[in-house]
Amino acid sequence: MQFTLNQAIKNHWRTANELLKENQLEEANEYLDRCLVVLAKATGNNQNELAGVRVELWKERVWYALENNGLLNDA
C-alpha cells in the first residue's frame, strides 16, 4: 500500500517522537530523515499543507527535533 504524503508525515513524525522518548536516537534520526524527504516532495509539489499543518511548520518541527537531540552533523 502506498502512503500519501499526509499519511507518511504523520506516521514518520509519530514514530520519530516515540523513538526519541525511548532515547533511540539513531532510529529516530532515520524517521526524521524520512520526514525531510516527505517535506521535500511536498515542497516540490507546491503543497502548502500536510495533515492539516503548514509545510513550513512541519519543517520547523523536524529541524527543532534534530537540533534539540543533537542529531545535526557538524560538517
N, C-alpha and C positions, 0 to 999 in steps of 0.2 A: 504494500500500500504506500503510495506516495503522499508525503505530508505536504500540506500547503505551507506557505511561509508563516501564516498566522499560527498554525499548529506547531510548527518547528520552533519558532522563537519561544513560545510558552513552555514547551517540553524541555528544550535545552536550558532555558533560564531556571526553571524549577529544579532540574537535576543538578545544575551547577551550584545552586544555593544549598541544596541538601548535602552535596559533597563538601562544600565549604564549611558547613556546620559540623561535619564529621572530620574536619581537618585533612581531607583527602585532596590536597592541593593539586597534584599532577592531573588527577582525573577531572577535577573542577576546571582546571585550565583548558583541558580538551573541550569541555562543553561550552566554556566561554568563547573559545575559538570558533566553535560551531555557530554560536550566536553571531559572531562577527561576520561569518560567511553569509548567514541569512540576511543580516542587515545590509551587507554589500549588494546582495541580489535585489533586495527591496529598493535600495537607493538607485541601482541600475535600471530598475523598472519604474522609476519615478513614483514609487509609493510613498505617501506621507504618513501612513498609519499602519501598524500591525497589531492585531489582537486588541484593538481599541486604544492603543497608546501611540503617541507620535514616534516616528522612527528616530528622530533626534534624541528623544528622551531615552529610548532603548539604548542608543549608543552611549549616552552618559552613564546609564546604569552599568553597562558592561565595563566601560572604562574604569569606573569607580571600584567595581568588584575586583578587577585585575590589579589596580593600583593599591587598594586597601589591603590586599592579601599578598603583596609582594610578588606578583606574577608577571610584572613587566620586565623585559630584558633590558639591561643597561648597555645595549650595543653601541 
